[in-house]
Amino acid sequence: MAITIVQQPPAYAFGSSPMVYGLDSTAYASAGFAYIADVFIWTGSIASVPANYVYRFKLRPDPVSGRYGYLDIRNVVDQYLSATTIAHDDGTAQNTVASVVNVQVKFREFTNGGGVGAVVATSSSIRAYDGFSEVSEGLNLNLATSTGGYLTSMPQSPVSIPIWSGQEMTMGIMLGDTNPPDRMRVTYSNGTSATLLFSTLSITGGNNSQNWMWYVPVGIANLNASVITTKPSSVTNLQFYTVEFLLNTAVQRTYRFEVQCEPRYTPLTIAFQNRYGAWDYLLVQKKSVESISIERDTYTANVIRRSAGTASIPTYAASKQYFNTQGQEQLVVNTGFIPEQMNEAVKQMMLSSTLQLVEQELAVILTDTQVTYKTSVNDNLVQYTFTLQYANPVKNKLWLQKSKQAQGILTPTETSQSRWTTTWLTCVTLRSSFPPSRRTSTSQQQTQTMRSSSITTM
């Protein structure tokens, strides 16, 4: 008996899109036949496959052919991927610790007579990135060939990428691919240039998953903090500069950055995880408006005071009381005029689940659910407005995550079940954490919710 792997993901895969394996077996006609797939996911050396799998699938052949099996492991792999936290102003190179994992699948056969058999087929060991492909690109798209190893949505030269004089910005580079760049050359608007070798930045390749994506410094603040010999701060009246990525003397990619002069407003930068799993940036340099909305509950308290046989209502008493008051701040930002080639960056930012305000070092979420793409033909000038909500409320009432047993709400039966040993947080935990007096007053009195909003700072 044997299994043939007819289809499998490429060497560099999008971990948040379908990762499909197609299977064929000579034992498909056996009684009770099923494919057994053991999924291994790990970080570090791709050659060091763990001894234990993280998930096992049992697959029946598809009902049409009664023979072939199809497995998509995307939902399992995606749980092991997340955005890598970096210093956006760093002048060194930073590798990824969370956005790339190694994946391998070992296949077995199951029959009623023989049970689960030995491993009869092993997939290639692949690298899964915390990104996604688009439906129009089909299944099992190769990340390396589709990007050329440059993990950014930014347009290439001669299009100019808007930045400001204190810009913090990195660019994701894939070094696991064939013929990756080994240096970058920065040429300033006054004609001077300098080269930064990747070896000087301690960038290394190899088989370690952490070394398959590197963030290199390309922003003004980053280059000023780097070891490059000619820094932006030494250039008088810097108007623009180009960053060329080279392999020896051959130029592979060129990006042009144009410094914006904004005399009135304070520029801000939105960092977002793009569809390749790397950080990208969008400058919002025009008018921004900050506001706060308040959400709170009310109840009616008994304010009659009793003393020595006399009842009274104090003049300072308030029968209407607030509790559970919380504030949520948001920011409306404006990009100013940008090239229409930046529409791809706008698209990927809209689709991103991880956004940060770089200068404020705060996480945000994008509340806009629709954007109409603008073009120079239709709109003459391209400009966008976005509404960002800070990812955390104003009052610090965050909950420390505890196990169910630590919260003291396990029954004796549940305590003996190992499935409850993992940490978790549920509505049950939250509700049980309210003070008893508050829970009683809420349930016994009529409660209404009042929202007060639009305290705005211009």
Wavefront OBJ file of the C-alpha trace (Angstrom):
o trace
v 0.000 0.000 0.000
v 1.220 3.509 -0.795
v 0.077 7.117 -0.892
v 1.014 9.494 -3.676
v 0.986 13.222 -2.897
v -0.523 14.563 -6.113
v -0.607 18.210 -5.001
v 0.967 20.163 -2.152
v 1.676 23.794 -1.214
v 4.797 25.486 -2.630
v 8.049 25.951 -0.726
v 6.964 29.490 0.285
v 3.260 29.457 1.101
v 0.611 31.905 2.277
v -0.315 30.500 5.690
v -3.665 32.310 5.896
v -4.953 31.043 2.532
v -5.812 27.475 1.495
v -2.849 25.100 1.809
v -4.147 22.144 -0.160
v -2.768 18.613 -0.409
v -4.155 16.196 -3.008
v -3.762 12.490 -2.192
v -4.067 9.164 -3.982
v -3.729 5.694 -2.461
v -3.543 2.182 -3.803
v -5.558 1.009 -0.787
v -8.593 3.188 -1.443
v -10.852 0.150 -2.053
v -10.072 -1.422 1.351
v -12.896 -1.630 3.880
v -13.139 1.528 6.013
v -10.244 3.178 4.180
v -9.253 6.681 5.241
v -6.228 8.927 4.888
v -4.459 9.868 8.124
v -2.543 13.166 8.022
v -0.204 14.201 10.837
v 0.619 17.924 10.698
v 3.927 19.170 12.103
v 4.445 22.909 12.683
v 7.572 24.382 14.250
v 10.036 27.259 14.239
v 13.812 27.156 13.942
v 15.694 24.917 11.535
v 13.523 23.501 8.771
v 15.536 20.271 8.992
v 14.618 19.713 12.657
v 11.153 18.185 12.327
v 9.599 17.636 15.790
v 8.916 14.142 17.033
v 5.250 14.877 17.746
v 2.593 16.249 15.410
v 0.356 19.142 16.449
v -2.791 17.907 14.729
v -4.052 14.685 13.144
v -6.683 14.542 10.406
v -8.692 11.499 9.342
v -9.996 11.927 5.805
v -12.388 9.774 3.855
v -11.957 9.743 0.063
v -14.131 12.251 -1.733
v -17.567 10.793 -2.550
v -17.297 11.458 -6.279
v -14.184 9.406 -7.013
v -14.224 7.263 -3.886
v -10.440 7.343 -4.139
v -8.776 10.752 -3.845
v -8.331 12.725 -0.652
v -8.086 16.518 -0.264
v -6.657 18.227 2.794
v -6.500 21.960 3.600
v -4.378 22.687 6.692
v -4.737 26.491 6.560
v -6.880 26.723 9.727
v -4.274 24.821 11.726
v -1.235 26.709 10.385
v -2.878 30.114 10.790
v -3.120 29.587 14.554
v 0.688 29.518 14.779
v 1.239 32.772 12.871
v 1.048 36.372 14.073
v 2.543 39.777 13.356
v 6.116 40.206 14.558
v 6.546 43.168 16.880
v 9.431 45.342 15.703
v 10.919 48.753 16.453
v 9.761 50.817 13.484
v 12.609 53.336 13.959
v 15.421 50.797 14.277
v 18.560 51.362 12.213
v 19.540 47.702 12.294
v 17.993 44.724 10.543
v 15.287 42.858 12.434
v 14.208 39.306 11.707
v 10.822 37.723 12.225
v 9.985 35.597 15.227
v 6.263 35.019 14.711
v 5.387 35.526 11.044
v 7.010 32.429 9.484
v 6.749 28.777 10.530
v 7.910 25.449 9.106
v 5.286 22.906 8.045
v 5.424 19.233 7.112
v 2.689 16.595 6.798
v 3.163 12.849 7.162
v 0.508 10.541 5.727
v -0.691 7.119 6.822
v -3.492 4.777 5.772
v -6.355 3.486 7.885
v -8.391 0.361 7.170
v -10.823 -1.623 9.270
v -8.546 -4.616 9.165
v -5.220 -2.956 9.800
v -6.093 0.169 11.773
v -3.681 3.098 11.478
v -0.631 2.081 9.496
v 2.922 3.371 9.355
v 3.954 6.542 7.558
v 3.888 5.854 3.808
v 4.329 9.387 2.421
v 5.919 12.585 3.670
v 5.356 16.027 2.177
v 8.049 18.566 1.499
v 8.994 20.826 4.409
v 7.663 24.259 3.516
v 7.699 27.776 4.920
v 4.335 29.322 5.737
v 4.097 33.114 6.006
v 1.449 35.075 7.895
v -0.155 36.372 4.716
v -2.868 35.620 2.195
v -3.282 35.230 -1.539
v -6.271 36.491 -3.499
v -8.954 34.264 -4.978
v -8.034 35.366 -8.502
v -4.523 33.971 -7.943
v -5.762 30.421 -7.481
v -4.588 27.804 -4.977
v -1.107 27.225 -3.578
v 0.427 30.448 -4.885
v 4.194 30.643 -4.367
v 4.979 33.679 -2.231
v 8.572 33.914 -3.474
v 7.780 33.970 -7.186
v 4.777 36.267 -6.799
v 6.730 38.925 -4.879
v 10.276 38.486 -6.107
v 11.280 38.344 -2.446
v 10.216 41.951 -1.689
v 7.365 41.789 0.817
v 5.850 45.225 0.338
v 2.826 46.811 -1.298
v 4.734 50.045 -1.978
v 5.123 51.117 -5.641
v 8.533 50.949 -7.275
v 10.436 53.889 -8.742
v 9.799 56.186 -10.604
v 6.658 56.523 -8.449
v 7.464 58.449 -5.262
v 6.423 57.166 -1.829
v 5.400 60.113 0.411
v 7.307 60.369 3.710
v 8.037 63.097 6.260
v 11.328 64.359 7.690
v 11.152 62.101 10.753
v 9.816 59.049 8.937
v 10.148 55.669 10.649
v 9.892 52.874 8.085
v 11.213 49.404 7.347
v 10.819 47.069 4.383
v 10.367 43.292 4.482
v 12.864 41.240 2.464
v 12.728 37.469 1.915
v 16.194 35.934 2.050
v 15.198 32.302 1.700
v 14.554 32.748 -2.017
v 17.051 32.222 -4.835
v 19.459 35.128 -5.460
v 18.288 37.500 -2.704
v 19.868 40.976 -2.465
v 23.016 41.380 -0.400
v 23.166 45.171 -0.091
v 21.241 48.411 -0.470
v 22.407 51.698 -1.951
v 20.888 55.011 -0.874
v 21.193 57.980 -3.254
v 20.128 61.414 -2.002
v 18.678 64.397 -3.860
v 22.057 66.194 -3.753
v 23.698 63.363 -5.679
v 25.611 61.740 -2.816
v 25.153 58.046 -2.135
v 26.196 55.330 0.292
v 25.962 51.535 0.359
v 24.866 49.410 3.292
v 25.937 45.758 3.130
v 23.497 43.229 4.539
v 26.460 41.487 6.172
v 27.129 44.732 8.076
v 23.515 44.551 9.309
v 24.149 40.941 10.408
v 21.516 39.654 7.988
v 21.903 35.932 7.438
v 19.935 33.344 5.479
v 20.147 29.644 6.194
v 17.433 27.200 7.136
v 16.109 28.965 10.252
v 12.524 30.195 9.969
v 13.430 33.434 11.766
v 15.832 34.307 8.953
v 13.354 34.004 6.077
v 12.027 37.511 6.544
v 14.119 40.529 7.487
v 13.086 44.124 8.074
v 15.697 46.520 6.697
v 15.876 50.268 7.495
v 14.557 52.555 4.736
v 12.970 55.490 6.618
v 14.827 58.723 7.423
v 14.860 58.011 11.170
v 16.063 54.457 10.496
v 18.878 55.496 8.164
v 20.001 58.184 10.606
v 20.219 55.491 13.288
v 22.024 53.026 11.014
v 25.733 52.589 10.307
v 25.430 53.904 6.749
v 28.267 56.351 6.060
v 26.160 59.152 4.552
v 23.008 59.759 6.565
v 19.920 61.816 5.624
v 20.721 64.226 8.465
v 23.952 65.215 6.699
v 22.137 66.228 3.489
v 21.125 69.880 3.269
v 17.549 70.465 2.086
v 16.815 66.786 1.498
v 13.969 66.533 -1.015
v 14.023 62.844 -1.936
v 16.212 59.754 -1.976
v 16.183 56.349 -3.668
v 16.885 52.955 -2.142
v 18.266 50.360 -4.551
v 18.505 46.703 -3.582
v 21.395 44.938 -5.269
v 22.986 41.524 -5.608
v 26.651 42.440 -5.977
v 26.411 45.198 -8.621
v 23.096 44.179 -10.217
v 20.115 46.328 -9.199
v 17.005 44.232 -8.440
v 14.540 46.818 -7.102
v 14.446 50.599 -6.662
v 12.128 52.605 -4.407
v 11.921 56.393 -4.359
v 10.968 58.313 -1.213
v 9.876 61.948 -1.432
v 10.024 64.146 1.653
v 6.784 66.075 2.176
v 6.778 69.636 3.499
v 3.840 70.023 5.877
v 4.095 73.350 7.774
v 0.764 73.191 9.615
v -0.224 69.669 10.658
v 1.675 66.991 12.554
v 2.309 63.979 10.283
v 1.325 60.521 11.462
v 2.192 57.098 10.063
v -0.050 54.047 9.979
v 1.891 50.780 10.096
v -0.043 47.715 8.983
v 0.677 44.078 8.329
v 0.345 43.567 4.589
v -0.799 40.449 2.771
v 2.753 39.063 2.704
v 2.999 39.084 6.494
v 5.378 42.076 6.620
v 4.929 45.639 7.882
v 4.012 48.411 5.447
v 3.413 52.102 6.058
v 1.038 54.858 4.970
v 1.703 58.519 5.743
v -1.315 60.571 6.885
v -0.006 64.117 6.977
v -2.989 66.454 6.769
v -5.709 67.457 9.219
v -6.547 64.943 11.939
v -9.476 65.163 14.363
v -9.533 63.279 17.642
v -12.744 62.501 19.527
v -13.990 60.433 22.429
v -17.290 58.620 22.889
v -18.581 57.626 26.293
v -20.633 54.546 27.122
v -22.128 54.084 30.579
v -24.981 52.453 32.443
v -27.374 54.206 34.833
v -29.538 53.128 37.714
v -31.899 54.858 40.140
v -30.698 54.814 43.738
v -32.737 55.273 46.893
v -31.521 58.625 48.273
v -33.973 59.011 51.178
v -32.040 59.226 54.428
v -33.530 57.957 57.707
v -32.433 59.129 61.146
v -34.146 59.188 64.556
v -37.592 58.625 63.128
v -37.205 61.340 60.469
v -36.832 60.804 56.710
v -35.228 63.393 54.442
v -33.666 63.902 51.033
v -30.248 65.622 51.151
v -29.829 68.503 48.704
v -26.682 66.955 47.280
v -28.302 63.574 46.734
v -28.515 62.188 43.186
v -31.013 59.434 42.539
v -29.590 58.959 39.037
v -26.222 57.213 39.273
v -23.652 56.115 36.681
v -21.608 52.928 36.642
v -19.560 50.956 34.106
v -18.396 54.238 32.545
v -15.917 53.712 29.732
v -14.475 55.909 27.005
v -13.344 55.092 23.488
v -11.148 57.485 21.525
v -10.878 57.657 17.753
v -8.949 59.640 15.197
v -10.001 60.821 11.733
v -6.897 61.180 9.534
v -6.173 62.458 6.041
v -3.438 61.253 3.691
v -2.999 64.427 1.713
v -2.290 63.950 -1.985
v -0.680 60.608 -2.841
v 0.122 58.792 -6.119
v -2.689 56.569 -7.351
v -0.176 53.697 -7.360
v -0.556 53.782 -3.574
v -4.054 52.324 -3.984
v -2.622 48.850 -3.494
v -1.251 49.904 -0.100
v -4.657 51.378 0.773
v -6.314 48.103 -0.209
v -3.958 46.008 1.896
v -4.353 48.331 4.867
v -8.145 47.954 4.620
v -7.730 44.169 4.672
v -5.186 44.129 7.488
v -6.122 43.008 10.990
v -3.018 44.529 12.610
v -2.504 48.307 12.543
v -0.410 50.696 14.628
v 0.168 54.420 14.869
v 3.945 54.545 14.638
v 4.668 57.901 16.267
v 2.255 57.274 19.139
v 3.271 53.609 19.502
v -0.376 52.598 19.867
v -2.469 49.854 18.330
v -5.509 50.975 16.340
v -8.324 49.443 14.337
v -9.766 50.780 11.116
v -13.498 51.415 11.408
v -14.035 52.176 7.717
v -15.610 49.268 5.861
v -15.615 50.762 2.363
v -13.243 52.909 0.322
v -13.745 54.070 -3.236
v -10.444 53.952 -5.104
v -9.445 57.277 -6.573
v -7.484 57.795 -9.768
v -5.903 60.764 -11.491
v -8.246 60.286 -14.465
v -11.454 60.281 -12.424
v -10.497 62.481 -9.499
v -7.468 64.503 -10.683
v -5.884 64.326 -7.204
v -5.864 61.219 -5.012
v -6.577 61.759 -1.326
v -8.152 59.558 1.370
v -9.724 60.032 4.801
v -9.783 57.178 7.327
v -11.287 56.739 10.775
v -9.079 54.954 13.278
v -10.222 53.757 16.668
v -7.699 53.153 19.411
v -7.582 49.428 20.066
v -7.886 49.861 23.832
v -10.471 51.815 25.843
v -9.492 54.885 27.859
v -9.943 53.327 31.312
v -7.626 50.466 32.077
v -10.068 47.718 32.963
v -8.384 44.933 31.044
v -8.724 41.442 32.446
v -5.805 39.267 33.452
v -6.317 35.980 31.648
v -6.522 33.066 34.054
v -7.319 29.407 33.845
v -10.820 28.355 34.748
v -9.505 26.525 37.782
v -7.609 29.618 38.998
v -10.848 31.598 38.810
v -12.418 29.089 41.197
v -15.381 28.221 38.981
v -14.572 24.603 38.086
v -16.756 21.784 39.283
v -14.962 18.720 40.686
v -15.730 16.838 37.471
v -14.280 19.596 35.334
v -11.188 19.821 37.539
v -10.294 16.250 36.662
v -10.561 16.881 32.945
v -7.256 17.830 31.371
v -8.996 19.785 28.621
v -9.540 22.639 31.089
v -5.844 23.079 31.869
v -5.326 25.601 29.080
v -5.873 29.272 29.856
v -9.035 30.873 28.575
v -11.366 33.800 29.149
v -15.108 33.729 28.599
v -18.211 35.727 29.328
v -18.816 33.418 32.284
v -15.490 34.478 33.773
v -16.227 38.138 33.189
v -19.669 38.023 34.704
v -18.468 36.146 37.752
v -15.861 38.843 38.366
v -18.323 41.693 38.950
v -18.803 42.688 42.607
v -21.878 40.912 44.054
v -23.470 44.203 45.115
v -23.259 45.521 41.568
v -24.727 42.373 40.074
v -27.617 42.534 42.581
v -28.436 46.162 41.976
v -28.318 45.662 38.230
v -30.718 42.736 38.281
v -33.177 44.273 40.750
v -33.475 47.765 39.325
v -34.480 49.039 35.966
v -31.349 49.852 34.036
v -30.924 51.897 30.939
v -27.900 52.543 28.799
v -26.937 56.079 27.982
v -24.322 57.022 25.438
v -22.702 60.427 25.328
v -20.474 61.204 22.393
v -18.614 63.711 20.277
v -16.250 65.408 22.701
v -13.929 66.514 19.949
v -10.393 67.916 19.883
v -9.438 69.812 16.779
l 1 2 3 4 5 6 7 8 9 10 11 12 13 14 15 16 17 18 19 20 21 22 23 24 25 26 27 28 29 30 31 32 33 34 35 36 37 38 39 40 41 42 43 44 45 46 47 48 49 50 51 52 53 54 55 56 57 58 59 60 61 62 63 64 65 66 67 68 69 70 71 72 73 74 75 76 77 78 79 80 81 82 83 84 85 86 87 88 89 90 91 92 93 94 95 96 97 98 99 100 101 102 103 104 105 106 107 108 109 110 111 112 113 114 115 116 117 118 119 120 121 122 123 124 125 126 127 128 129 130 131 132 133 134 135 136 137 138 139 140 141 142 143 144 145 146 147 148 149 150 151 152 153 154 155 156 157 158 159 160 161 162 163 164 165 166 167 168 169 170 171 172 173 174 175 176 177 178 179 180 181 182 183 184 185 186 187 188 189 190 191 192 193 194 195 196 197 198 199 200 201 202 203 204 205 206 207 208 209 210 211 212 213 214 215 216 217 218 219 220 221 222 223 224 225 226 227 228 229 230 231 232 233 234 235 236 237 238 239 240 241 242 243 244 245 246 247 248 249 250 251 252 253 254 255 256 257 258 259 260 261 262 263 264 265 266 267 268 269 270 271 272 273 274 275 276 277 278 279 280 281 282 283 284 285 286 287 288 289 290 291 292 293 294 295 296 297 298 299 300 301 302 303 304 305 306 307 308 309 310 311 312 313 314 315 316 317 318 319 320 321 322 323 324 325 326 327 328 329 330 331 332 333 334 335 336 337 338 339 340 341 342 343 344 345 346 347 348 349 350 351 352 353 354 355 356 357 358 359 360 361 362 363 364 365 366 367 368 369 370 371 372 373 374 375 376 377 378 379 380 381 382 383 384 385 386 387 388 389 390 391 392 393 394 395 396 397 398 399 400 401 402 403 404 405 406 407 408 409 410 411 412 413 414 415 416 417 418 419 420 421 422 423 424 425 426 427 428 429 430 431 432 433 434 435 436 437 438 439 440 441 442 443 444 445 446 447 448 449 450 451 452 453 454 455 456 457 458
